[in-house]
């Protein structure tokens, strides 16, 4: 990120692709968007908190997971109650659903999936794989 995104050489776009076999993935995606709705700069912090703490919420019942999201939001300086309400209201359901549909259309059937200048890179690859693909795209 530091070498390419932070320098403006590459634009990073995150899309939601909550997979159906992860029962709380969709509400997790909603929680990240609700965090950004409170404070644009908090999307990444919430995304990281959700990922780091996924063992604490992934298998909870829906309402318990949403409560956990509120706690995580409070931990990163957001209003947890507002985030909980935003998730319950499914305020960003259309955006999450649209992202998921786009992923399906372009063949992203799993996560993580990356597109570098239109080329699909599937899975958690070593940094050198991304670096080579990015350099190739920048030099073409």
Backbone torsions as a table, in degrees:
resi	resn	phi	psi	omega
1	UNK	NA	-44.8	-177.7
2	UNK	-61.0	-41.9	-174.6
3	UNK	-73.5	-31.5	-172.7
4	UNK	-116.9	-50.6	-176.1
5	UNK	-73.9	-51.2	-177.1
6	UNK	-63.9	-23.5	179.1
7	UNK	-90.5	-5.0	178.9
8	UNK	84.2	5.9	179.1
9	UNK	-74.9	-29.5	-175.8
10	UNK	-134.1	142.3	174.9
11	UNK	-102.2	127.6	179.0
12	UNK	-100.7	124.7	177.9
13	UNK	-123.5	123.5	176.9
14	UNK	-98.2	135.0	177.0
15	UNK	-121.8	147.2	178.4
16	UNK	-83.4	133.0	175.7
17	UNK	-140.7	63.9	-179.8
18	UNK	-68.4	117.1	-176.2
19	UNK	-81.7	141.2	-172.7
20	UNK	-63.1	-23.8	-179.3
21	UNK	-82.9	-1.3	171.4
22	UNK	-104.0	100.2	-169.7
23	UNK	-57.9	-30.6	-178.2
24	UNK	-107.3	10.6	-177.4
25	UNK	-62.5	-41.3	-177.4
26	UNK	-66.5	-43.3	179.2
27	UNK	-71.1	-26.0	173.3
28	UNK	-65.2	-41.8	176.4
29	UNK	-63.1	-40.9	177.0
30	UNK	-61.8	-40.3	-179.0
31	UNK	-62.3	-41.8	178.9
32	UNK	-63.6	-41.8	178.6
33	UNK	-67.9	-36.3	177.8
34	UNK	-66.7	-34.2	175.8
35	UNK	-63.1	-45.1	178.9
36	UNK	-64.5	-31.1	178.7
37	UNK	-65.6	-35.2	176.7
38	UNK	-74.1	-39.6	-176.5
39	UNK	-157.8	109.7	-175.0
40	UNK	-49.7	-38.2	-178.5
41	UNK	-71.5	-7.3	-176.0
42	UNK	-96.0	-1.7	178.6
43	UNK	-57.4	-51.5	-176.5
44	UNK	-63.1	-40.3	179.2
45	UNK	-63.6	-41.3	179.4
46	UNK	-70.2	-42.3	177.2
47	UNK	-56.1	-47.0	179.5
48	UNK	-64.4	-41.5	179.3
49	UNK	-64.0	-41.2	178.4
50	UNK	-63.3	-44.9	-178.3
51	UNK	-66.3	-47.8	-178.3
52	UNK	-62.4	-35.6	-175.0
53	UNK	-104.7	18.7	-173.5
54	UNK	-60.6	-28.3	177.3
55	UNK	-64.8	-23.3	-178.6
56	UNK	-82.8	-13.7	-176.6
57	UNK	-133.7	-17.2	-171.2
58	UNK	-58.3	-36.1	-175.4
59	UNK	-109.5	12.8	177.6
60	UNK	-76.8	160.4	169.6
61	UNK	-62.3	154.9	-174.7
62	UNK	-48.9	-54.2	-177.2
63	UNK	-63.5	-37.7	178.8
64	UNK	-67.1	-37.7	177.4
65	UNK	-64.6	-42.7	179.5
66	UNK	-62.9	-40.3	176.2
67	UNK	-60.6	-42.0	178.2
68	UNK	-62.6	-38.5	177.5
69	UNK	-60.9	-38.8	177.2
70	UNK	-61.9	-41.0	177.6
71	UNK	-64.2	-42.7	178.6
72	UNK	-63.5	-39.7	179.0
73	UNK	-62.5	-44.5	177.8
74	UNK	-59.7	-39.2	-179.8
75	UNK	-64.4	-21.0	178.0
76	UNK	-106.6	14.9	173.6
77	UNK	90.0	16.7	177.3
78	UNK	-103.1	169.4	174.7
79	UNK	-82.7	104.8	-177.2
80	UNK	-60.6	-39.5	179.7
81	UNK	-63.5	-40.8	178.5
82	UNK	-65.7	-38.5	178.5
83	UNK	-64.9	-43.7	178.2
84	UNK	-57.4	-46.0	-179.3
85	UNK	-64.6	-40.4	178.1
86	UNK	-59.8	-44.5	179.2
87	UNK	-65.5	-45.7	179.9
88	UNK	-61.6	-34.9	178.1
89	UNK	-76.6	-8.8	-178.1
90	UNK	52.1	43.8	-174.9
91	UNK	-55.5	-34.1	-176.1
92	UNK	-111.7	24.5	-178.7
93	UNK	-58.1	-43.0	-178.9
94	UNK	-61.8	-43.1	-179.6
95	UNK	-63.9	-42.6	179.2
96	UNK	-65.6	-44.1	179.1
97	UNK	-63.7	-42.2	178.4
98	UNK	-63.2	-42.8	177.5
99	UNK	-60.8	-44.3	-179.1
100	UNK	-62.8	-42.1	178.3
101	UNK	-63.6	-40.1	177.1
102	UNK	-61.9	-44.9	178.2
103	UNK	-57.9	-42.7	178.1
104	UNK	-62.9	-43.7	-179.3
105	UNK	-61.9	-35.3	-177.0
106	UNK	-93.9	4.7	174.6
107	UNK	89.3	14.7	177.6
108	UNK	-84.7	91.0	-175.2
109	UNK	-94.7	-4.2	179.2
110	UNK	-146.4	172.9	178.3
111	UNK	-126.2	146.1	-3.8
112	UNK	-82.4	148.6	172.4
113	UNK	-129.7	133.4	-178.3
114	UNK	-121.6	149.4	171.9
115	UNK	-122.7	122.3	179.2
116	UNK	-116.7	105.3	-177.9
117	UNK	54.4	40.0	177.3
118	UNK	90.1	-11.7	179.6
119	UNK	-91.1	127.8	-179.1
120	UNK	-80.3	131.8	174.2
121	UNK	-123.0	116.3	-173.0
122	UNK	-104.3	136.7	173.4
123	UNK	93.6	169.1	179.1
124	UNK	-79.5	90.9	-176.0
125	UNK	-87.7	161.1	173.9
126	UNK	-66.0	149.5	-179.7
127	UNK	-52.3	-37.4	-177.0
128	UNK	-62.5	-30.6	176.9
129	UNK	-65.0	-47.1	179.0
130	UNK	-64.8	-43.2	-179.1
131	UNK	-59.4	-44.6	179.9
132	UNK	-63.7	-43.5	180.0
133	UNK	-65.8	-41.6	179.7
134	UNK	-66.3	-46.0	179.5
135	UNK	-61.3	-41.0	177.6
136	UNK	-60.9	-43.8	179.4
137	UNK	-66.6	-41.0	-179.3
138	UNK	-67.7	-30.5	-177.1
139	UNK	-93.8	0.7	-178.7
140	UNK	-95.4	NA	NA
